[in-house]
Amino acid sequence: MVSDARLTAREASKLIQTGELTSVDLTSRLIEQARATEHTLHAYTCLAADEALESAARADAEVAGGRVRSPLHGIPFGVKDVLLTAGMPTEAGSRLLEGFVPDADAEVVRRLREAGAVLLGKLETQEFAAGQNVPNTRCAWNTSHWPGGSSAGSGVSVAVGSATFALGSDAGGSIRLPAALNSIVGLKPTYGRVSRRGVVPAGTSTLDCVGPMTLTADDAALVLEVIAGYDPSDPGSADAPDFRAIDPDRFGLSGARLGVERSFFFGETLDDAVKPVAEQALGAFERLGASLIDIDLPALRLVNASSWTIFVAETAAAHRTWLLEQRSGYGAGTRRFLQMGSLLPDGVVGAARRARRRLIDEMRSIFAAHDLDALLVPTSPLPFIGLEELDGAEIMLSAATDVGQIAPYMFFANLTGQPAISMPSGFTADGDPVGIQIVGRPFDEATILSIARAYEGDTQWYRTEPPLASSARSL
């Protein structure tokens, strides 16, 4: 008898391949869980139950015929609603795209379907993932708390067990923050590792990445192996060696050298509720055999100003035509955000890009000088942001706001293009989830995933699920 508890993708895959579980049964369970929680959490914009069950039946028929396309064969997943999905609405949280149904999949969705995975539906996002509005999605652990942006629906669906895994996008922490606030895993790959073809609107962002949101680092590796790879139709795609998931039995931290920048990431901006949990996480890495190396990165002080400048300017450029021709279709906050980006002087944007270059060079030098395998960074310096702080107003860019305080903890990896994974690392005294990031060298996802696996194998935080998830499952 298969347990009713949340299954990881790896666990579900083994059960499906041995015949102990069918994809139809698993898909049905997740659909039931979605229906039991959606009235409270609002993770989905579109739950395509009939289509998903048909795909699951086809996956089961292939298993019965001896064909298993990949470890994700028959595994149900959800997609952030900025990724095109053939025959299914893609509205990007905006009135501008209301009712839009594309005739082709985004490249990452195509690859997952080709691998036999089962698409459940589309997941809530802030309007065009610009971070300037507050959707209806609620945190899986506390419905009065912000679930993170802009891949909130993806994070909540995995946390509550209405998707085995999900896809998100991350231009400034939008995969990692919802992962941390909902106590799941969120991987931002190296810039260029995963195709962004089919992310709307089409643009040339030098910050944005598509990546997996999962229960475990092992699952993140399984998904990344399918979606990674060169795409000549994406101008930002890198022709890099293929990523291959590591044998899950091969991991360890003995001899790993992990950098810790204490003055910036563990200083006064780190909330008193988060600090002991973050320090406990550092201790766990050390106990498992890693060496913690204190480092200094002065260019981190430039992250907030440079990252927001580049993000606003590049997002506005991608929306230029729509902003001129269909301005009234945007929400008020998003429209002001884009108009501000359109007005930024070239000199200001140029200065931000020079600051970015300085950070990239400094980061490369620090990794080389200390022979680092990765950095350890709290995902968020705050345990939560209350929805009442955001309700009724767009999320402002000022560093004085809570969102502005959080951003530098993640934005730096978008500036440098490095891979970064947020891992569940425990809970505050009040029960709020806390995440720890492992940030690696470009195109070295294998190392950070190996480190993450060792950590999760010891701590087992992924086994702790939100009370709402288990209570809904028992109905």
MARBA-407211 format. One line per field, with one value per residue (C-alpha): y, x, z; residue in one letter; residue number from 1. Coordinates in Angstrom, 1 decimal. Last residue first. Layout:
y c(Y / ...)
x c(X / ...)
z c(Z / ...)
code c(A / ...)
pos c(NUM / ...)
This chain:
y c(14.8 / 13.3 / 14.9 / 18.3 / 17.9 / 16.7 / 19.6 / 22.2 / 21.2 / 22.1 / 19.3 / 18.1 / 15.4 / 18.0 / 18.9 / 15.6 / 17.1 / 14.5 / 13.5 / 17.2 / 18.3 / 15.6 / 16.2 / 19.9 / 19.4 / 17.1 / 19.6 / 22.4 / 20.3 / 19.1 / 22.6 / 23.5 / 25.5 / 28.8 / 28.2 / 27.5 / 29.1 / 27.0 / 28.9 / 28.4 / 28.6 / 29.3 / 28.2 / 30.0 / 28.0 / 30.8 / 29.6 / 29.8 / 26.8 / 24.5 / 24.6 / 24.1 / 24.4 / 27.2 / 26.4 / 28.8 / 28.6 / 31.6 / 34.2 / 37.0 / 39.4 / 36.7 / 35.4 / 38.9 / 39.1 / 36.5 / 38.0 / 41.5 / 41.2 / 40.7 / 44.2 / 45.7 / 43.4 / 44.6 / 48.2 / 50.6 / 49.3 / 51.0 / 49.0 / 49.2 / 46.2 / 47.6 / 48.7 / 47.3 / 44.6 / 44.5 / 45.1 / 43.3 / 40.2 / 39.8 / 39.4 / 36.3 / 35.0 / 37.9 / 37.7 / 35.5 / 32.8 / 32.7 / 32.4 / 29.5 / 29.8 / 27.0 / 24.7 / 27.3 / 27.2 / 30.2 / 32.4 / 31.0 / 31.4 / 34.9 / 35.9 / 34.8 / 36.6 / 39.8 / 39.7 / 39.1 / 41.9 / 44.4 / 43.5 / 44.1 / 47.5 / 48.3 / 47.2 / 49.5 / 52.4 / 51.7 / 51.7 / 55.1 / 56.5 / 55.3 / 57.3 / 55.4 / 56.6 / 53.3 / 51.6 / 54.1 / 53.4 / 49.7 / 50.1 / 52.5 / 50.1 / 47.2 / 49.1 / 50.2 / 46.8 / 46.6 / 46.7 / 50.5 / 50.7 / 48.7 / 50.4 / 52.0 / 49.6 / 46.7 / 47.8 / 48.5 / 45.4 / 43.7 / 47.0 / 47.7 / 44.4 / 45.2 / 48.6 / 47.5 / 44.5 / 46.4 / 49.2 / 46.8 / 44.8 / 47.8 / 49.5 / 46.4 / 44.7 / 47.5 / 46.7 / 43.1 / 44.6 / 44.4 / 40.6 / 39.3 / 35.6 / 33.4 / 29.7 / 27.0 / 23.6 / 20.8 / 17.4 / 16.8 / 18.7 / 21.8 / 21.6 / 21.1 / 24.1 / 26.4 / 25.2 / 26.0 / 29.5 / 30.0 / 28.8 / 31.0 / 34.1 / 33.8 / 35.0 / 37.8 / 39.1 / 39.2 / 42.9 / 43.5 / 41.1 / 37.5 / 38.2 / 41.4 / 41.0 / 37.2 / 36.2 / 32.4 / 30.3 / 26.6 / 24.3 / 20.6 / 18.1 / 15.7 / 16.9 / 13.8 / 12.4 / 9.4 / 7.3 / 9.6 / 8.9 / 12.4 / 13.9 / 14.8 / 18.3 / 18.6 / 20.4 / 24.1 / 25.8 / 28.6 / 29.9 / 33.6 / 34.0 / 31.2 / 29.6 / 27.8 / 25.9 / 24.3 / 21.9 / 21.7 / 20.7 / 17.0 / 16.8 / 19.8 / 17.8 / 14.9 / 17.2 / 19.1 / 15.8 / 14.9 / 18.4 / 17.5 / 18.6 / 20.4 / 23.8 / 23.5 / 26.3 / 28.9 / 31.8 / 35.6 / 38.0 / 38.9 / 39.7 / 39.6 / 39.6 / 37.5 / 38.4 / 35.7 / 32.7 / 30.5 / 30.2 / 30.6 / 27.6 / 26.2 / 26.5 / 30.1 / 31.7 / 29.0 / 27.3 / 28.8 / 25.8 / 25.9 / 23.3 / 23.4 / 25.1 / 27.5 / 30.7 / 29.3 / 28.0 / 31.1 / 33.1 / 30.8 / 30.7 / 34.4 / 35.4 / 38.2 / 37.1 / 33.6 / 31.6 / 28.7 / 25.1 / 22.7 / 19.4 / 16.7 / 19.0 / 19.5 / 18.4 / 21.5 / 22.5 / 21.7 / 23.7 / 26.6 / 27.0 / 26.9 / 29.3 / 31.8 / 31.9 / 35.8 / 36.3 / 35.0 / 33.3 / 36.5 / 35.6 / 35.6 / 32.1 / 30.6 / 27.5 / 27.1 / 30.8 / 32.3 / 33.0 / 35.7 / 37.8 / 40.8 / 43.2 / 44.7 / 41.7 / 41.9 / 38.2 / 39.3 / 40.2 / 38.2 / 34.5 / 31.8 / 28.3 / 26.6 / 23.0 / 19.3 / 18.5 / 14.8 / 13.9 / 11.5 / 12.9 / 14.4 / 16.3 / 17.6 / 18.7 / 20.5 / 22.3 / 23.4 / 24.6 / 26.6 / 24.8 / 25.6 / 26.6 / 29.3 / 30.0 / 33.7 / 34.2 / 37.2 / 38.1 / 41.9 / 41.3 / 40.1 / 37.2 / 35.7 / 34.7 / 31.4 / 29.3 / 25.7 / 24.2 / 24.4 / 25.7 / 28.9 / 29.7 / 32.9 / 31.0 / 29.0 / 25.3 / 22.4 / 18.8 / 15.2 / 12.3 / 9.6 / 9.4 / 11.7 / 9.0 / 9.0 / 7.6 / 4.4 / 1.9 / -1.7 / -1.9 / -1.6 / 1.5 / 3.0 / 2.3 / 4.0 / 7.1 / 7.2 / 7.0 / 9.9 / 12.0 / 11.4 / 12.2 / 15.4 / 16.5 / 15.8 / 17.7 / 20.8 / 23.0 / 26.6 / 29.6 / 27.3 / 28.2 / 29.7 / 28.7 / 28.6 / 27.6 / 25.7 / 23.3 / 20.4 / 20.7 / 20.7 / 17.6 / 15.8 / 16.7 / 15.4 / 12.2 / 11.7 / 12.3 / 9.6 / 7.1 / 7.8 / 7.6 / 4.1 / 2.9 / -0.4 / -1.2 / -1.3 / 1.7 / 3.7 / 3.0 / 4.0 / 7.2 / 8.2 / 7.9 / 9.9 / 12.5 / 12.9 / 11.6 / 13.5 / 11.3 / 9.0 / 6.0 / 3.3 / 0.0)
x c(-10.6 / -7.3 / -5.3 / -6.5 / -5.3 / -1.9 / -1.3 / -2.8 / -0.3 / 2.6 / 5.0 / 8.1 / 9.8 / 11.8 / 13.6 / 15.5 / 18.6 / 21.2 / 20.0 / 19.1 / 22.7 / 24.3 / 21.9 / 22.6 / 26.3 / 25.8 / 23.4 / 25.9 / 28.6 / 26.5 / 25.2 / 28.7 / 27.8 / 28.9 / 30.6 / 28.3 / 25.8 / 24.2 / 21.3 / 19.8 / 16.1 / 13.9 / 10.4 / 8.3 / 7.3 / 7.4 / 10.8 / 12.1 / 12.1 / 14.5 / 17.0 / 14.9 / 17.3 / 17.6 / 19.8 / 22.1 / 23.7 / 25.9 / 24.9 / 26.8 / 24.0 / 21.4 / 23.5 / 23.6 / 19.8 / 19.4 / 20.5 / 20.3 / 16.5 / 15.5 / 15.9 / 14.2 / 11.3 / 11.1 / 11.2 / 14.1 / 15.9 / 13.3 / 11.8 / 8.2 / 5.8 / 2.6 / -0.1 / -3.4 / -2.1 / 1.7 / 2.2 / -1.1 / 0.3 / 2.8 / 6.4 / 8.2 / 11.3 / 13.4 / 17.1 / 16.0 / 17.9 / 20.6 / 24.0 / 26.5 / 29.0 / 30.3 / 33.3 / 35.8 / 39.5 / 40.1 / 41.8 / 39.9 / 36.4 / 37.3 / 38.7 / 35.6 / 33.4 / 35.4 / 35.3 / 31.5 / 30.9 / 33.0 / 31.1 / 27.8 / 29.1 / 29.9 / 26.4 / 24.9 / 26.9 / 25.7 / 22.1 / 22.6 / 24.4 / 21.7 / 19.1 / 16.2 / 12.9 / 11.7 / 12.4 / 10.1 / 7.4 / 7.7 / 7.4 / 4.5 / 2.7 / 3.3 / 1.9 / -1.2 / -2.1 / -1.4 / -4.0 / -4.2 / -0.8 / -1.8 / 0.1 / 3.1 / 3.5 / 2.9 / 5.7 / 8.2 / 7.5 / 10.9 / 12.7 / 10.8 / 12.0 / 15.5 / 15.5 / 13.8 / 16.1 / 19.2 / 18.4 / 17.1 / 20.4 / 22.7 / 21.2 / 20.7 / 24.0 / 26.5 / 27.3 / 28.0 / 31.1 / 33.0 / 33.1 / 34.9 / 35.4 / 35.3 / 35.9 / 33.7 / 35.3 / 32.9 / 32.8 / 29.2 / 29.6 / 30.7 / 27.6 / 25.4 / 27.1 / 26.3 / 22.6 / 22.6 / 23.9 / 21.1 / 18.5 / 20.0 / 20.0 / 16.4 / 14.5 / 17.1 / 16.6 / 19.7 / 20.1 / 22.6 / 25.2 / 25.0 / 24.8 / 27.0 / 29.6 / 29.5 / 30.5 / 30.7 / 32.6 / 32.3 / 35.3 / 34.2 / 36.7 / 34.0 / 30.6 / 29.2 / 27.3 / 27.2 / 24.1 / 21.9 / 24.0 / 24.5 / 22.1 / 23.8 / 24.1 / 25.2 / 28.4 / 27.7 / 26.4 / 24.9 / 21.3 / 20.8 / 19.8 / 17.2 / 16.6 / 19.9 / 18.7 / 21.6 / 20.6 / 18.8 / 15.2 / 15.6 / 18.7 / 17.3 / 14.2 / 16.2 / 18.6 / 15.8 / 14.3 / 17.6 / 17.7 / 14.4 / 10.7 / 10.9 / 10.9 / 12.8 / 14.4 / 13.9 / 16.4 / 16.2 / 19.1 / 20.4 / 16.9 / 16.5 / 12.8 / 9.9 / 6.9 / 6.4 / 8.7 / 8.5 / 12.2 / 13.9 / 16.2 / 18.1 / 21.9 / 22.1 / 22.4 / 23.4 / 20.5 / 18.1 / 17.1 / 14.3 / 13.8 / 10.9 / 10.1 / 7.3 / 9.1 / 12.4 / 11.0 / 9.0 / 12.3 / 14.4 / 12.3 / 11.7 / 15.1 / 16.0 / 15.3 / 14.0 / 11.5 / 9.4 / 8.7 / 6.9 / 7.3 / 5.1 / 2.2 / -0.8 / 1.4 / 1.1 / 4.7 / 4.9 / 1.7 / 2.9 / 6.3 / 4.8 / 2.0 / 4.5 / 6.8 / 6.9 / 7.2 / 7.1 / 4.2 / 3.3 / 2.1 / -1.5 / -2.0 / 0.7 / 2.6 / 1.4 / 1.8 / -1.3 / -1.8 / -4.3 / -1.8 / 0.0 / 1.3 / 4.6 / 7.0 / 7.6 / 6.7 / 4.6 / 1.9 / 2.8 / 2.5 / -0.1 / 0.4 / -0.7 / -1.9 / -1.3 / 1.2 / 2.3 / 5.9 / 6.8 / 10.2 / 8.7 / 6.3 / 9.2 / 11.1 / 8.1 / 7.6 / 11.2 / 10.9 / 7.8 / 4.9 / 3.1 / -0.4 / -0.8 / -4.1 / -4.6 / -7.9 / -6.6 / -3.2 / -3.3 / -5.4 / -2.2 / -1.1 / 1.1 / -2.0 / -1.0 / -4.2 / -3.8 / -3.8 / 0.0 / 1.6 / 3.7 / 5.6 / 4.6 / 2.0 / 4.4 / 4.1 / 2.8 / 4.0 / 2.7 / 5.2 / 4.3 / 7.8 / 10.1 / 12.8 / 12.9 / 11.0 / 9.9 / 8.7 / 7.9 / 4.4 / 2.9 / 5.0 / 3.8 / 0.2 / 0.8 / 2.1 / -0.9 / -3.2 / -1.3 / -1.7 / -5.5 / -5.5 / -3.7 / -6.1 / -9.1 / -7.6 / -6.4 / -6.1 / -5.8 / -4.7 / -3.3 / -1.8 / -5.0 / -4.1 / -7.5 / -10.0 / -7.2 / -6.6 / -9.0 / -9.2 / -5.5 / -5.2 / -7.8 / -5.8 / -2.7 / -4.3 / -5.7 / -2.3 / -0.8 / -3.5 / -3.3 / 0.5 / 0.2 / 1.7 / 3.2 / 4.0 / 7.8 / 8.3 / 5.5 / 6.8 / 10.4 / 9.2 / 7.1 / 10.0 / 12.3 / 9.6 / 9.2 / 6.0 / 3.8 / 2.2 / -0.7 / 1.5 / 1.5 / 0.0)
z c(4.0 / 5.2 / 2.3 / 3.3 / 6.8 / 5.6 / 3.3 / 5.7 / 8.4 / 6.1 / 5.4 / 7.3 / 5.3 / 3.3 / 6.5 / 6.3 / 8.1 / 7.1 / 3.7 / 3.0 / 3.6 / 1.6 / -1.2 / -1.2 / -1.5 / -4.5 / -6.0 / -5.5 / -7.2 / -10.1 / -10.8 / -11.9 / -15.0 / -13.4 / -10.0 / -7.1 / -4.7 / -1.9 / -0.4 / 3.0 / 3.6 / 6.7 / 7.3 / 9.9 / 13.0 / 15.7 / 17.0 / 13.5 / 11.2 / 9.5 / 6.7 / 3.6 / 0.6 / -1.9 / -4.9 / -6.7 / -10.1 / -11.0 / -13.6 / -11.7 / -11.7 / -11.1 / -8.2 / -6.6 / -6.7 / -4.0 / -0.7 / -2.3 / -2.7 / 1.0 / 2.2 / -0.9 / -0.2 / 3.4 / 2.3 / 2.9 / -0.2 / -2.2 / -5.1 / -4.0 / -4.1 / -5.6 / -3.2 / -1.9 / 0.3 / 0.7 / 4.5 / 5.2 / 3.4 / 6.2 / 5.2 / 6.5 / 8.3 / 7.1 / 5.9 / 3.0 / 1.2 / 3.9 / 2.1 / 1.8 / -1.0 / -3.2 / -4.0 / -3.0 / -3.9 / -1.7 / -4.3 / -7.2 / -5.7 / -4.4 / -7.9 / -9.7 / -7.2 / -7.6 / -11.4 / -11.4 / -8.8 / -10.8 / -14.0 / -12.2 / -11.1 / -14.7 / -15.7 / -13.1 / -14.4 / -17.9 / -16.8 / -15.1 / -18.2 / -20.5 / -18.6 / -17.1 / -18.6 / -20.0 / -16.7 / -14.9 / -17.4 / -16.7 / -13.0 / -13.4 / -15.6 / -13.2 / -10.3 / -12.2 / -13.6 / -17.3 / -20.0 / -20.0 / -21.7 / -24.8 / -27.7 / -26.1 / -23.2 / -25.5 / -27.8 / -25.1 / -23.0 / -23.4 / -23.0 / -19.8 / -18.3 / -19.3 / -17.7 / -14.5 / -14.0 / -14.8 / -12.4 / -9.7 / -9.9 / -9.8 / -6.9 / -4.7 / -5.6 / -5.1 / -1.5 / -2.7 / -4.3 / -1.0 / -1.1 / 2.0 / 2.8 / 5.8 / 4.8 / 6.3 / 5.8 / 5.1 / 6.9 / 7.8 / 11.1 / 9.1 / 6.9 / 10.0 / 11.8 / 8.9 / 9.1 / 12.8 / 12.1 / 9.6 / 12.2 / 14.9 / 12.6 / 11.2 / 14.3 / 14.9 / 11.4 / 9.2 / 8.0 / 10.9 / 9.7 / 8.4 / 4.7 / 4.5 / 7.3 / 7.3 / 3.8 / 4.1 / 1.6 / 1.5 / 0.9 / 0.6 / 2.1 / 3.3 / 2.2 / 0.7 / -2.2 / -4.4 / -3.6 / -5.6 / -8.8 / -10.2 / -12.7 / -16.0 / -17.3 / -20.9 / -21.8 / -22.6 / -25.7 / -23.7 / -24.4 / -24.2 / -27.9 / -27.5 / -30.8 / -30.7 / -27.6 / -25.6 / -22.8 / -19.5 / -19.2 / -18.7 / -16.6 / -14.6 / -13.6 / -12.2 / -10.5 / -8.8 / -7.6 / -5.9 / -4.4 / -2.7 / -2.6 / -5.9 / -7.7 / -11.0 / -13.1 / -15.8 / -15.7 / -16.0 / -15.4 / -18.9 / -20.1 / -23.9 / -24.2 / -25.4 / -23.1 / -22.2 / -21.7 / -24.8 / -25.4 / -22.0 / -22.6 / -19.6 / -18.9 / -20.3 / -16.8 / -14.4 / -12.9 / -10.3 / -8.1 / -5.6 / -2.9 / -0.5 / 2.8 / 1.6 / 2.4 / 1.2 / -2.1 / -2.7 / -2.3 / -4.4 / -7.6 / -7.9 / -6.5 / -8.9 / -12.5 / -11.5 / -13.4 / -12.0 / -13.0 / -10.7 / -9.0 / -7.5 / -7.8 / -5.4 / -2.5 / -0.2 / -0.6 / -4.4 / -5.1 / -2.9 / -4.6 / -8.1 / -7.2 / -5.8 / -8.7 / -8.5 / -5.7 / -2.2 / -0.3 / 1.6 / 5.0 / 6.4 / 4.9 / 7.1 / 6.1 / 2.5 / 1.8 / 0.0 / -3.7 / -4.4 / -6.4 / -5.0 / -7.6 / -8.7 / -8.9 / -12.6 / -13.1 / -16.1 / -13.5 / -10.4 / -10.9 / -10.3 / -11.6 / -14.8 / -15.1 / -14.4 / -17.1 / -17.0 / -17.5 / -20.3 / -21.2 / -24.3 / -22.0 / -20.0 / -23.1 / -24.6 / -21.3 / -21.3 / -24.9 / -24.2 / -25.8 / -29.0 / -30.1 / -27.5 / -25.7 / -24.8 / -22.8 / -20.9 / -22.2 / -21.6 / -18.5 / -16.8 / -14.5 / -17.2 / -19.3 / -20.8 / -21.3 / -22.3 / -25.8 / -26.1 / -22.9 / -23.0 / -19.8 / -17.9 / -16.0 / -13.8 / -14.7 / -12.8 / -12.6 / -12.6 / -12.9 / -15.5 / -16.9 / -14.8 / -14.5 / -18.3 / -21.3 / -19.8 / -22.4 / -21.5 / -22.9 / -19.5 / -18.9 / -22.2 / -21.2 / -17.9 / -19.6 / -21.9 / -18.9 / -17.2 / -20.3 / -20.3 / -16.5 / -17.1 / -19.9 / -17.7 / -14.7 / -16.4 / -13.3 / -14.5 / -12.5 / -9.8 / -6.4 / -4.9 / -1.2 / 0.6 / -2.1 / -3.8 / -1.0 / -1.4 / -5.2 / -5.4 / -3.2 / -5.3 / -8.4 / -6.8 / -5.8 / -9.3 / -10.8 / -8.6 / -9.4 / -13.1 / -13.0 / -11.6 / -8.4 / -7.3 / -10.9 / -10.5 / -12.8 / -11.2 / -7.7 / -8.6 / -10.3 / -7.3 / -4.9 / -7.2 / -7.8 / -4.1 / -2.6 / -0.2 / 2.3 / 1.4 / 1.7 / -1.0 / 0.0)
code c(L / S / R / A / S / S / A / L / P / P / E / T / R / Y / W / Q / T / D / G / E / Y / A / R / A / I / S / L / I / T / A / E / D / F / P / R / G / V / I / Q / I / G / V / P / D / G / D / A / T / F / G / S / P / M / S / I / A / P / Q / G / T / L / N / A / F / F / M / Y / P / A / I / Q / G / V / D / T / A / A / S / L / M / I / E / A / G / D / L / E / E / L / G / I / F / P / L / P / S / T / P / V / L / L / A / D / L / D / H / A / A / F / I / S / R / M / E / D / I / L / R / R / R / A / R / R / A / A / G / V / V / G / D / P / L / L / S / G / M / Q / L / F / R / R / T / G / A / G / Y / G / S / R / Q / E / L / L / W / T / R / H / A / A / A / T / E / A / V / F / I / T / W / S / S / A / N / V / L / R / L / A / P / L / D / I / D / I / L / S / A / G / L / R / E / F / A / G / L / A / Q / E / A / V / P / K / V / A / D / D / L / T / E / G / F / F / F / S / R / E / V / G / L / R / A / G / S / L / G / F / R / D / P / D / I / A / R / F / D / P / A / D / A / S / G / P / D / S / P / D / Y / G / A / I / V / E / L / V / L / A / A / D / D / A / T / L / T / M / P / G / V / C / D / L / T / S / T / G / A / P / V / V / G / R / R / S / V / R / G / Y / T / P / K / L / G / V / I / S / N / L / A / A / P / L / R / I / S / G / G / A / D / S / G / L / A / F / T / A / S / G / V / A / V / S / V / G / S / G / A / S / S / G / G / P / W / H / S / T / N / W / A / C / R / T / N / P / V / N / Q / G / A / A / F / E / Q / T / E / L / K / G / L / L / V / A / G / A / E / R / L / R / R / V / V / E / A / D / A / D / P / V / F / G / E / L / L / R / S / G / A / E / T / P / M / G / A / T / L / L / V / D / K / V / G / F / P / I / G / H / L / P / S / R / V / R / G / G / A / V / E / A / D / A / R / A / A / S / E / L / A / E / D / A / A / L / C / T / Y / A / H / L / T / H / E / T / A / R / A / Q / E / I / L / R / S / T / L / D / V / S / T / L / E / G / T / Q / I / L / K / S / A / E / R / A / T / L / R / A / D / S / V / M)
pos c(475 / 474 / 473 / 472 / 471 / 470 / 469 / 468 / 467 / 466 / 465 / 464 / 463 / 462 / 461 / 460 / 459 / 458 / 457 / 456 / 455 / 454 / 453 / 452 / 451 / 450 / 449 / 448 / 447 / 446 / 445 / 444 / 443 / 442 / 441 / 440 / 439 / 438 / 437 / 436 / 435 / 434 / 433 / 432 / 431 / 430 / 429 / 428 / 427 / 426 / 425 / 424 / 423 / 422 / 421 / 420 / 419 / 418 / 417 / 416 / 415 / 414 / 413 / 412 / 411 / 410 / 409 / 408 / 407 / 406 / 405 / 404 / 403 / 402 / 401 / 400 / 399 / 398 / 397 / 396 / 395 / 394 / 393 / 392 / 391 / 390 / 389 / 388 / 387 / 386 / 385 / 384 / 383 / 382 / 381 / 380 / 379 / 378 / 377 / 376 / 375 / 374 / 373 / 372 / 371 / 370 / 369 / 368 / 367 / 366 / 365 / 364 / 363 / 362 / 361 / 360 / 359 / 358 / 357 / 356 / 355 / 354 / 353 / 352 / 351 / 350 / 349 / 348 / 347 / 346 / 345 / 344 / 343 / 342 / 341 / 340 / 339 / 338 / 337 / 336 / 335 / 334 / 333 / 332 / 331 / 330 / 329 / 328 / 327 / 326 / 325 / 324 / 323 / 322 / 321 / 320 / 319 / 318 / 317 / 316 / 315 / 314 / 313 / 312 / 311 / 310 / 309 / 308 / 307 / 306 / 305 / 304 / 303 / 302 / 301 / 300 / 299 / 298 / 297 / 296 / 295 / 294 / 293 / 292 / 291 / 290 / 289 / 288 / 287 / 286 / 285 / 284 / 283 / 282 / 281 / 280 / 279 / 278 / 277 / 276 / 275 / 274 / 273 / 272 / 271 / 270 / 269 / 268 / 267 / 266 / 265 / 264 / 263 / 262 / 261 / 260 / 259 / 258 / 257 / 256 / 255 / 254 / 253 / 252 / 251 / 250 / 249 / 248 / 247 / 246 / 245 / 244 / 243 / 242 / 241 / 240 / 239 / 238 / 237 / 236 / 235 / 234 / 233 / 232 / 231 / 230 / 229 / 228 / 227 / 226 / 225 / 224 / 223 / 222 / 221 / 220 / 219 / 218 / 217 / 216 / 215 / 214 / 213 / 212 / 211 / 210 / 209 / 208 / 207 / 206 / 205 / 204 / 203 / 202 / 201 / 200 / 199 / 198 / 197 / 196 / 195 / 194 / 193 / 192 / 191 / 190 / 189 / 188 / 187 / 186 / 185 / 184 / 183 / 182 / 181 / 180 / 179 / 178 / 177 / 176 / 175 / 174 / 173 / 172 / 171 / 170 / 169 / 168 / 167 / 166 / 165 / 164 / 163 / 162 / 161 / 160 / 159 / 158 / 157 / 156 / 155 / 154 / 153 / 152 / 151 / 150 / 149 / 148 / 147 / 146 / 145 / 144 / 143 / 142 / 141 / 140 / 139 / 138 / 137 / 136 / 135 / 134 / 133 / 132 / 131 / 130 / 129 / 128 / 127 / 126 / 125 / 124 / 123 / 122 / 121 / 120 / 119 / 118 / 117 / 116 / 115 / 114 / 113 / 112 / 111 / 110 / 109 / 108 / 107 / 106 / 105 / 104 / 103 / 102 / 101 / 100 / 99 / 98 / 97 / 96 / 95 / 94 / 93 / 92 / 91 / 90 / 89 / 88 / 87 / 86 / 85 / 84 / 83 / 82 / 81 / 80 / 79 / 78 / 77 / 76 / 75 / 74 / 73 / 72 / 71 / 70 / 69 / 68 / 67 / 66 / 65 / 64 / 63 / 62 / 61 / 60 / 59 / 58 / 57 / 56 / 55 / 54 / 53 / 52 / 51 / 50 / 49 / 48 / 47 / 46 / 45 / 44 / 43 / 42 / 41 / 40 / 39 / 38 / 37 / 36 / 35 / 34 / 33 / 32 / 31 / 30 / 29 / 28 / 27 / 26 / 25 / 24 / 23 / 22 / 21 / 20 / 19 / 18 / 17 / 16 / 15 / 14 / 13 / 12 / 11 / 10 / 9 / 8 / 7 / 6 / 5 / 4 / 3 / 2 / 1)
